[in-house]
Amino acid sequence: MTQPQRILVVEDDAAIRRGIVDALRFEGFRAVEAADGKTGMALALEVDCELVLLDLVLPGMQGLEILQAVRQRRPTLPVIILTALGDETDRVRGLRMGADDYVVKPFSVRELLVRV
């Protein structure tokens, strides 16, 4: 995959979001961030980005709702789910709904950057 220029990080946990954003910026990416589902949805549909890193459990709107909307309006935009929901049923559901990858928390920044 060609290295994206701008990545949207939708994550409600401030410490996790800061760690991801800092790591992305250190690697030369431009990161846009959202701390809740409604903001994440708006940014995912409106901001010119090449990748979305999306938590599933968010205040205001669930990540799968955002994924569904992205698939309808921006079907080629890559989405990687980052979540603590690691059950096989959850992973299969996310991938079937159109996620390009599914990363279960806790994960290392190094593991994430390989997928980006």
Secondary structure, DSSP 8 states (H G I E B T S, - for coil): ----SEEEEE-S-HHHHHHHHHHHHHTT-EEEEESSHHHHHHHHHHS--SEEEE-SS-SSS-HHHHHHHHHHH-TTS-EEEEES--SHHHHHHHHHTT-SEEEESS--HHHHHHH-
